[in-house]
Amino acid sequence: MSHRILIIADHLDGALNESTARTAACAQQIAPGAIDVLVLADDGAAIAAEAARIDGVTTVRHADNPANAHPTAAVFAPQIVAAVEQGQYSHVLGPNTTFGKDLMPRVAALLGAPMVTDIMAVHGPHEFDRPIYAGNAVTTVAAPADHVLVASVRCASYPAASTDNQATVEQITLDVELPSHTRFIGLEQQTSDRPDLQTAPKVVSGGRGVGSEDNFRIIYDFADKIGAAVGASRAAVDAGYVPNDMQVGQTGKIISPALYICFGISGAIQHLAGIKDAGTIVAINKDEEAPIFEIADIGLVGDLFEIIPELERAVG
């Protein structure tokens, strides 16, 4: 079977998410020059045009259907299977985001295909590295080469592919009976004027050491001063300091900012799994034995309530 990849576009509110370009960067390591993108939407022309700009993409196919107005895994999966069979693809890739985690296992099940989750490095068309034990170890896995492979990509491990391409765009028809047992009710999400946590180049996080929801204001203020997104440890979320969409770690968001600054976070394995791909990690904690210092590029032992005002003065 020749290698040909189909990437499932991750989009919301008519805009393509950066996770698609990050998935494309991984795809280029598997089969450069043989990468297509599938856009499922109610009117996907604009999204398809955006996807066509991603480097390495050959063709963008969009299948328009009113049922695709809102991304729903149960509705998308059978259409993806039809597109895979139509295009005779060897690989089907999606991002290991909330969207991909919900969708890609359904696709694998319908295809009766093996699946590799959370690809973080490519050794060959069917051999990959993926994290295990909450990101504390990495294992190399091999998938059978005689079957379609479904996989999700760890977006934090790949920079977004550049967007100076002009791939072919075509509309296709997928004649599939769609399930009726699942329907879209509504979407509730936090809105913020701050940068998006998963894509921001700078992130400031707070942990249990911040002490309270009111005290977290000092984290917000410092982040705003340097133009950073705001995250938190699971301990801070569980304590009710911040909403759970701000959680960084194995059970939260996996991020890879150029700069990660954390205050009052001890550094449990689960949290470290979410930040290990960051460029520079700066840790501030009163406990000099905190595990976070083992991976921090810059560590400072001290009281965050004394250090943050000093940092604010230093950055002007």
SEMI-382356 format. One line per field, with one value per residue (C-alpha): residue in one letter; chain; residue number from 1; x, y, z. Coordinates in steps of 0.25 Angstrom, whole numbers, plus 5000, padded with zeros to 4 digits. Example, Ala and Ser with C-alpha at 12.3 -4.5 7.8 and 13.67 -1.06 7.14 Angstrom:
<nodes>
resn = [A_S]
chain = [A_A]
resi = [1_2]
px = [5049_5055]
py = [4982_4996]
pz = [5031_5029]
</nodes>
This chain:
<nodes>
resn = [M_S_H_R_I_L_I_I_A_D_H_L_D_G_A_L_N_E_S_T_A_R_T_A_A_C_A_Q_Q_I_A_P_G_A_I_D_V_L_V_L_A_D_D_G_A_A_I_A_A_E_A_A_R_I_D_G_V_T_T_V_R_H_A_D_N_P_A_N_A_H_P_T_A_A_V_F_A_P_Q_I_V_A_A_V_E_Q_G_Q_Y_S_H_V_L_G_P_N_T_T_F_G_K_D_L_M_P_R_V_A_A_L_L_G_A_P_M_V_T_D_I_M_A_V_H_G_P_H_E_F_D_R_P_I_Y_A_G_N_A_V_T_T_V_A_A_P_A_D_H_V_L_V_A_S_V_R_C_A_S_Y_P_A_A_S_T_D_N_Q_A_T_V_E_Q_I_T_L_D_V_E_L_P_S_H_T_R_F_I_G_L_E_Q_Q_T_S_D_R_P_D_L_Q_T_A_P_K_V_V_S_G_G_R_G_V_G_S_E_D_N_F_R_I_I_Y_D_F_A_D_K_I_G_A_A_V_G_A_S_R_A_A_V_D_A_G_Y_V_P_N_D_M_Q_V_G_Q_T_G_K_I_I_S_P_A_L_Y_I_C_F_G_I_S_G_A_I_Q_H_L_A_G_I_K_D_A_G_T_I_V_A_I_N_K_D_E_E_A_P_I_F_E_I_A_D_I_G_L_V_G_D_L_F_E_I_I_P_E_L_E_R_A_V_G]
chain = [A_A_A_A_A_A_A_A_A_A_A_A_A_A_A_A_A_A_A_A_A_A_A_A_A_A_A_A_A_A_A_A_A_A_A_A_A_A_A_A_A_A_A_A_A_A_A_A_A_A_A_A_A_A_A_A_A_A_A_A_A_A_A_A_A_A_A_A_A_A_A_A_A_A_A_A_A_A_A_A_A_A_A_A_A_A_A_A_A_A_A_A_A_A_A_A_A_A_A_A_A_A_A_A_A_A_A_A_A_A_A_A_A_A_A_A_A_A_A_A_A_A_A_A_A_A_A_A_A_A_A_A_A_A_A_A_A_A_A_A_A_A_A_A_A_A_A_A_A_A_A_A_A_A_A_A_A_A_A_A_A_A_A_A_A_A_A_A_A_A_A_A_A_A_A_A_A_A_A_A_A_A_A_A_A_A_A_A_A_A_A_A_A_A_A_A_A_A_A_A_A_A_A_A_A_A_A_A_A_A_A_A_A_A_A_A_A_A_A_A_A_A_A_A_A_A_A_A_A_A_A_A_A_A_A_A_A_A_A_A_A_A_A_A_A_A_A_A_A_A_A_A_A_A_A_A_A_A_A_A_A_A_A_A_A_A_A_A_A_A_A_A_A_A_A_A_A_A_A_A_A_A_A_A_A_A_A_A_A_A_A_A_A_A_A_A_A_A_A_A_A_A_A_A_A_A_A_A_A_A_A_A_A_A_A_A]
resi = [1_2_3_4_5_6_7_8_9_10_11_12_13_14_15_16_17_18_19_20_21_22_23_24_25_26_27_28_29_30_31_32_33_34_35_36_37_38_39_40_41_42_43_44_45_46_47_48_49_50_51_52_53_54_55_56_57_58_59_60_61_62_63_64_65_66_67_68_69_70_71_72_73_74_75_76_77_78_79_80_81_82_83_84_85_86_87_88_89_90_91_92_93_94_95_96_97_98_99_100_101_102_103_104_105_106_107_108_109_110_111_112_113_114_115_116_117_118_119_120_121_122_123_124_125_126_127_128_129_130_131_132_133_134_135_136_137_138_139_140_141_142_143_144_145_146_147_148_149_150_151_152_153_154_155_156_157_158_159_160_161_162_163_164_165_166_167_168_169_170_171_172_173_174_175_176_177_178_179_180_181_182_183_184_185_186_187_188_189_190_191_192_193_194_195_196_197_198_199_200_201_202_203_204_205_206_207_208_209_210_211_212_213_214_215_216_217_218_219_220_221_222_223_224_225_226_227_228_229_230_231_232_233_234_235_236_237_238_239_240_241_242_243_244_245_246_247_248_249_250_251_252_253_254_255_256_257_258_259_260_261_262_263_264_265_266_267_268_269_270_271_272_273_274_275_276_277_278_279_280_281_282_283_284_285_286_287_288_289_290_291_292_293_294_295_296_297_298_299_300_301_302_303_304_305_306_307_308_309_310_311_312_313_314_315_316]
px = [5000_5006_5006_4995_4990_4977_4976_4963_4962_4959_4951_4941_4932_4936_4951_4962_4969_4984_4984_4982_4995_5002_4996_5001_5015_5015_5009_5020_5030_5021_5018_5023_5016_5004_4995_4981_4971_4956_4947_4934_4924_4911_4918_4933_4938_4945_4951_4956_4962_4969_4974_4979_4990_4996_5010_5011_4996_4993_4978_4967_4953_4941_4928_4916_4904_4895_4898_4912_4909_4914_4926_4920_4928_4917_4913_4927_4932_4924_4927_4942_4941_4934_4945_4956_4950_4948_4962_4969_4977_4987_4987_4976_4982_4975_4980_4980_4971_4957_4952_4962_4961_4946_4946_4958_4955_4941_4948_4957_4946_4938_4949_4953_4967_4979_4981_4993_4989_4998_5009_5021_5031_5032_5042_5035_5022_5017_5027_5025_5028_5017_5017_5013_5011_5006_5017_5028_5033_5033_5030_5033_5021_5020_5006_5003_5007_4996_4984_4979_4985_4977_4985_4985_4996_5002_5001_5010_5021_5020_5021_5010_5013_5015_5004_5009_5004_4993_4987_4975_4962_4950_4936_4932_4920_4919_4907_4906_4894_4897_4893_4881_4884_4893_4890_4896_4890_4899_4914_4918_4932_4940_4943_4955_4962_4975_4983_4978_4985_4988_4994_5000_5015_5016_5008_5008_5002_4998_4997_4992_5003_4995_4985_4972_4963_4965_4980_4980_4978_4993_4995_4985_4991_5005_5001_4994_5006_5015_5004_5003_4992_4988_4988_4987_4991_4981_4982_4978_4966_4962_4963_4953_4963_4961_4951_4956_4958_4971_4977_4990_4995_4993_4978_4977_4983_4997_5004_5017_5019_5033_5032_5025_5026_5019_5017_5014_5013_5021_5022_5014_5017_5003_5006_5020_5014_5007_5019_5031_5031_5032_5044_5048_5042_5043_5039_5036_5033_5036_5040_5054_5051_5039_5040_5037_5052_5057_5052_5052_5062_5062_5057_5055_5053_5044_5030_5022_5015_5029_5035_5023_5024_5039_5037_5026_5036_5047_5038_5034]
py = [5000_5014_5024_5034_5042_5048_5059_5062_5077_5083_5095_5103_5115_5115_5116_5106_5102_5103_5088_5084_5091_5084_5071_5074_5076_5062_5056_5062_5053_5041_5043_5057_5060_5051_5059_5063_5070_5067_5078_5074_5086_5091_5101_5098_5106_5117_5107_5098_5111_5113_5098_5099_5109_5099_5095_5080_5079_5074_5074_5079_5072_5078_5071_5080_5075_5083_5071_5076_5090_5086_5076_5063_5050_5041_5049_5051_5037_5030_5041_5040_5025_5028_5038_5028_5017_5027_5032_5019_5026_5018_5028_5036_5047_5056_5065_5059_5070_5069_5068_5057_5049_5048_5046_5037_5025_5024_5025_5014_5005_5007_5004_4992_4998_4999_5013_5020_5031_5044_5042_5051_5046_5039_5028_5022_5021_5011_5014_5025_5030_5033_5036_5026_5027_5041_5046_5041_5031_5030_5017_5013_5006_4999_4998_4987_4992_4984_4992_5007_5013_5023_5032_5045_5055_5061_5076_5081_5073_5079_5094_5098_5096_5109_5115_5119_5108_5107_5093_5089_5090_5081_5079_5064_5056_5046_5037_5032_5029_5037_5033_5040_5035_5047_5062_5075_5082_5094_5098_5105_5110_5121_5133_5142_5154_5147_5139_5124_5115_5104_5113_5125_5127_5131_5125_5128_5118_5117_5105_5102_5111_5124_5121_5125_5130_5144_5143_5138_5152_5154_5143_5149_5163_5159_5150_5163_5171_5162_5158_5143_5133_5128_5113_5106_5093_5082_5085_5100_5095_5085_5096_5104_5116_5115_5108_5094_5099_5106_5093_5089_5075_5061_5062_5076_5084_5079_5092_5096_5111_5118_5123_5116_5123_5116_5121_5112_5099_5087_5079_5066_5057_5059_5074_5072_5064_5076_5086_5077_5082_5097_5105_5111_5107_5117_5112_5120_5112_5114_5099_5097_5082_5084_5074_5086_5090_5077_5081_5096_5104_5115_5113_5123_5119_5130_5135_5138_5150_5156_5152_5155_5170_5170_5164_5174_5185_5179_5177_5192]
pz = [5000_4996_5007_5006_5018_5021_5032_5039_5040_5054_5053_5061_5057_5043_5046_5045_5059_5059_5063_5048_5044_5055_5051_5037_5042_5047_5034_5026_5034_5030_5016_5010_4997_5000_5010_5008_5018_5020_5024_5029_5031_5027_5018_5018_5006_5015_5024_5013_5007_5020_5021_5006_5011_5020_5015_5010_5007_4993_4993_5002_5001_5007_5009_5012_5020_5030_5039_5040_5045_5059_5060_5066_5066_5064_5051_5046_5048_5037_5027_5030_5027_5014_5010_5014_5005_4994_4994_4998_5009_5017_5029_5036_5045_5055_5066_5080_5085_5091_5077_5073_5085_5084_5069_5064_5073_5066_5053_5056_5062_5049_5040_5049_5049_5059_5065_5071_5081_5084_5074_5078_5069_5055_5052_5040_5033_5044_5055_5066_5079_5089_5104_5115_5130_5130_5121_5130_5120_5105_5097_5083_5076_5063_5055_5045_5031_5024_5029_5029_5042_5050_5059_5068_5068_5081_5076_5087_5080_5067_5062_5053_5038_5031_5023_5009_5001_4991_4990_4981_4988_4983_4988_4990_4993_5004_5002_5016_5025_5038_5052_5059_5073_5075_5073_5077_5088_5091_5094_5107_5107_5115_5108_5111_5105_5109_5099_5097_5107_5097_5086_5094_5093_5108_5119_5134_5144_5158_5168_5182_5187_5182_5194_5189_5177_5182_5182_5168_5164_5165_5155_5145_5147_5144_5132_5126_5128_5120_5110_5115_5115_5129_5134_5147_5153_5156_5171_5169_5160_5171_5182_5174_5171_5156_5146_5141_5126_5131_5136_5130_5131_5127_5130_5126_5114_5108_5104_5098_5100_5097_5112_5124_5137_5149_5163_5175_5167_5173_5160_5161_5150_5143_5143_5137_5126_5121_5120_5117_5103_5107_5102_5115_5129_5140_5154_5167_5179_5194_5195_5190_5189_5180_5168_5158_5160_5154_5140_5142_5133_5144_5158_5169_5184_5190_5193_5180_5187_5189_5176_5166_5170_5168_5154_5150_5154_5146_5133_5134]
</nodes>
